[in-house]
């Protein structure tokens, strides 16, 4: 039961991390290495705060299960990122990308079952 709590927290955290990545992608259109411009870049700051929030949300999960079980579930952020990029950035997924997502799902499932 404790492990399920940890996995749920990590999955929730991975969704937030994907949202952060989405905002980082949007910010990249007008990125600058000038610290003042970077702080004023709203998309970058949203990504920074959301991605940081994902880390804070995920930290308590490590109390509930082994790292070797939980950490692979962070890989689901790749799945969420692909879904969000297709939906909100009009990116396209080809057969190889879908195959990769399928392999991630299989890998995470095997690790979960193996516990």
Phi and psi in degrees as GROMACS dihedral restraints (atoms count N, CA, C in turn):
[ dihedral_restraints ]
;  ai    aj    ak    al  type     phi  dphi    fc
    3     4     5     6     1   -60.7    20    10
    4     5     6     7     1   -39.6    20    10
    6     7     8     9     1   -63.3    20    10
    7     8     9    10     1   -37.9    20    10
    9    10    11    12     1   -63.5    20    10
   10    11    12    13     1   -38.2    20    10
   12    13    14    15     1   -62.4    20    10
   13    14    15    16     1   -46.8    20    10
   15    16    17    18     1   -60.7    20    10
   16    17    18    19     1   -44.2    20    10
   18    19    20    21     1   -63.6    20    10
   19    20    21    22     1   -42.0    20    10
   21    22    23    24     1   -62.3    20    10
   22    23    24    25     1   -44.1    20    10
   24    25    26    27     1   -62.8    20    10
   25    26    27    28     1   -44.3    20    10
   27    28    29    30     1   -63.8    20    10
   28    29    30    31     1   -41.1    20    10
   30    31    32    33     1   -63.6    20    10
   31    32    33    34     1   -42.3    20    10
   33    34    35    36     1   -61.2    20    10
   34    35    36    37     1   -43.1    20    10
   36    37    38    39     1   -63.2    20    10
   37    38    39    40     1   -39.0    20    10
   39    40    41    42     1   -67.0    20    10
   40    41    42    43     1   -32.0    20    10
   42    43    44    45     1   -65.7    20    10
   43    44    45    46     1   -43.4    20    10
   45    46    47    48     1   -63.4    20    10
   46    47    48    49     1   -40.5    20    10
   48    49    50    51     1   -60.3    20    10
   49    50    51    52     1   -38.0    20    10
   51    52    53    54     1   -66.7    20    10
   52    53    54    55     1   -37.9    20    10
   54    55    56    57     1   -63.2    20    10
   55    56    57    58     1   -40.4    20    10
   57    58    59    60     1   -60.6    20    10
   58    59    60    61     1   -43.2    20    10
   60    61    62    63     1   -61.6    20    10
   61    62    63    64     1   -38.0    20    10
   63    64    65    66     1   -60.2    20    10
   64    65    66    67     1   -44.8    20    10
   66    67    68    69     1   -69.1    20    10
   67    68    69    70     1   -34.6    20    10
   69    70    71    72     1   -62.1    20    10
   70    71    72    73     1   -40.6    20    10
   72    73    74    75     1   -61.5    20    10
   73    74    75    76     1   -44.8    20    10
   75    76    77    78     1   -63.0    20    10
   76    77    78    79     1   -37.6    20    10
   78    79    80    81     1   -68.5    20    10
   79    80    81    82     1   -27.2    20    10
   81    82    83    84     1   -63.3    20    10
   82    83    84    85     1   -20.1    20    10
   84    85    86    87     1   -64.8    20    10
   85    86    87    88     1   -28.2    20    10
   87    88    89    90     1  -133.0    20    10
   88    89    90    91     1    37.7    20    10
   90    91    92    93     1   -74.1    20    10
   91    92    93    94     1   144.9    20    10
   93    94    95    96     1  -140.7    20    10
   94    95    96    97     1   146.8    20    10
   96    97    98    99     1   -90.4    20    10
   97    98    99   100     1     6.7    20    10
   99   100   101   102     1   -76.8    20    10
  100   101   102   103     1   119.6    20    10
  102   103   104   105     1   -55.7    20    10
  103   104   105   106     1   -37.6    20    10
  105   106   107   108     1   -68.0    20    10
  106   107   108   109     1   -42.0    20    10
  108   109   110   111     1   -67.8    20    10
  109   110   111   112     1   -34.8    20    10
  111   112   113   114     1   -64.0    20    10
  112   113   114   115     1   -43.3    20    10
  114   115   116   117     1   -65.7    20    10
  115   116   117   118     1   -33.0    20    10
  117   118   119   120     1   -80.6    20    10
  118   119   120   121     1   -11.5    20    10
  120   121   122   123     1   -76.1    20    10
  121   122   123   124     1   102.9    20    10
  123   124   125   126     1   -60.3    20    10
  124   125   126   127     1   -41.7    20    10
  126   127   128   129     1   -63.8    20    10
  127   128   129   130     1   -40.8    20    10
  129   130   131   132     1   -63.4    20    10
  130   131   132   133     1   -44.7    20    10
  132   133   134   135     1   -65.9    20    10
  133   134   135   136     1   -38.4    20    10
  135   136   137   138     1   -61.4    20    10
  136   137   138   139     1   -46.5    20    10
  138   139   140   141     1   -61.2    20    10
  139   140   141   142     1   -43.4    20    10
  141   142   143   144     1   -61.9    20    10
  142   143   144   145     1   -46.5    20    10
  144   145   146   147     1   -69.1    20    10
  145   146   147   148     1   -42.4    20    10
  147   148   149   150     1   -68.4    20    10
  148   149   150   151     1   -43.5    20    10
  150   151   152   153     1   -64.1    20    10
  151   152   153   154     1   -42.6    20    10
  153   154   155   156     1   -63.5    20    10
  154   155   156   157     1   -39.5    20    10
  156   157   158   159     1   -62.3    20    10
  157   158   159   160     1   -36.5    20    10
  159   160   161   162     1   -62.0    20    10
  160   161   162   163     1   -38.7    20    10
  162   163   164   165     1   -65.8    20    10
  163   164   165   166     1   -45.0    20    10
  165   166   167   168     1   -63.6    20    10
  166   167   168   169     1   -41.0    20    10
  168   169   170   171     1   -63.4    20    10
  169   170   171   172     1   -40.6    20    10
  171   172   173   174     1   -75.6    20    10
  172   173   174   175     1   -23.8    20    10
  174   175   176   177     1   -56.0    20    10
  175   176   177   178     1   -45.4    20    10
  177   178   179   180     1   -62.7    20    10
  178   179   180   181     1   -21.8    20    10
  180   181   182   183     1   -60.7    20    10
  181   182   183   184     1   -30.7    20    10
  183   184   185   186     1   -67.6    20    10
  184   185   186   187     1   -13.4    20    10
  186   187   188   189     1   -77.3    20    10
  187   188   189   190     1   -21.5    20    10
  189   190   191   192     1   -95.2    20    10
  190   191   192   193     1   -15.8    20    10
  192   193   194   195     1  -157.7    20    10
  193   194   195   196     1   169.6    20    10
  195   196   197   198     1   -69.7    20    10
  196   197   198   199     1   148.0    20    10
  198   199   200   201     1   -60.6    20    10
  199   200   201   202     1   -38.6    20    10
  201   202   203   204     1   -65.2    20    10
  202   203   204   205     1   -20.8    20    10
  204   205   206   207     1   -87.4    20    10
  205   206   207   208     1   -45.4    20    10
  207   208   209   210     1   -75.7    20    10
  208   209   210   211     1   -41.5    20    10
  210   211   212   213     1   -59.8    20    10
  211   212   213   214     1   -39.8    20    10
  213   214   215   216     1   -60.4    20    10
  214   215   216   217     1   -25.8    20    10
  216   217   218   219     1   -68.7    20    10
  217   218   219   220     1   -18.8    20    10
  219   220   221   222     1   -65.4    20    10
  220   221   222   223     1   -26.0    20    10
  222   223   224   225     1   -62.1    20    10
  223   224   225   226     1   -17.9    20    10
  225   226   227   228     1   -65.4    20    10
  226   227   228   229     1   -16.4    20    10
  228   229   230   231     1   -60.9    20    10
  229   230   231   232     1   -29.4    20    10
  231   232   233   234     1   -63.6    20    10
  232   233   234   235     1   -37.8    20    10
  234   235   236   237     1   -66.3    20    10
  235   236   237   238     1   -50.4    20    10
  237   238   239   240     1   -61.2    20    10
  238   239   240   241     1   -39.2    20    10
  240   241   242   243     1   -63.4    20    10
  241   242   243   244     1   -42.3    20    10
  243   244   245   246     1   -62.9    20    10
  244   245   246   247     1   -44.7    20    10
  246   247   248   249     1   -62.3    20    10
  247   248   249   250     1   -45.5    20    10
  249   250   251   252     1   -65.6    20    10
  250   251   252   253     1   -38.1    20    10
  252   253   254   255     1   -69.1    20    10
  253   254   255   256     1   -33.7    20    10
  255   256   257   258     1   -68.0    20    10
  256   257   258   259     1   -44.5    20    10
  258   259   260   261     1   -73.2    20    10
  259   260   261   262     1   -44.2    20    10
  261   262   263   264     1  -105.4    20    10
  262   263   264   265     1   -18.1    20    10
  264   265   266   267     1  -113.6    20    10
  265   266   267   268     1     2.9    20    10
  267   268   269   270     1    56.3    20    10
  268   269   270   271     1    33.8    20    10
  270   271   272   273     1   -81.1    20    10
  271   272   273   274     1   160.0    20    10
  273   274   275   276     1  -114.7    20    10
  274   275   276   277     1   142.9    20    10
  276   277   278   279     1  -105.9    20    10
  277   278   279   280     1   130.1    20    10
  279   280   281   282     1   -99.7    20    10
  280   281   282   283     1  -179.4    20    10
  282   283   284   285     1   -59.4    20    10
  283   284   285   286     1   -37.9    20    10
  285   286   287   288     1   -67.9    20    10
  286   287   288   289     1   -38.2    20    10
  288   289   290   291     1   -66.7    20    10
  289   290   291   292     1   -42.4    20    10
  291   292   293   294     1   -64.6    20    10
  292   293   294   295     1   -36.9    20    10
  294   295   296   297     1   -62.6    20    10
  295   296   297   298     1   -42.7    20    10
  297   298   299   300     1   -60.7    20    10
  298   299   300   301     1   -42.2    20    10
  300   301   302   303     1   -63.3    20    10
  301   302   303   304     1   -41.9    20    10
  303   304   305   306     1   -60.5    20    10
  304   305   306   307     1   -41.1    20    10
  306   307   308   309     1   -66.5    20    10
  307   308   309   310     1   -36.7    20    10
  309   310   311   312     1   -62.2    20    10
  310   311   312   313     1   -46.1    20    10
  312   313   314   315     1   -60.8    20    10
  313   314   315   316     1   -44.3    20    10
  315   316   317   318     1   -63.1    20    10
  316   317   318   319     1   -45.9    20    10
  318   319   320   321     1   -62.2    20    10
  319   320   321   322     1   -46.1    20    10
  321   322   323   324     1   -65.2    20    10
  322   323   324   325     1   -38.5    20    10
  324   325   326   327     1   -63.3    20    10
  325   326   327   328     1   -44.4    20    10
  327   328   329   330     1   -62.5    20    10
  328   329   330   331     1   -41.1    20    10
  330   331   332   333     1   -64.6    20    10
  331   332   333   334     1   -42.0    20    10
  333   334   335   336     1   -63.4    20    10
  334   335   336   337     1   -42.6    20    10
  336   337   338   339     1   -68.6    20    10
  337   338   339   340     1   -36.7    20    10
  339   340   341   342     1   -67.5    20    10
  340   341   342   343     1   -14.9    20    10
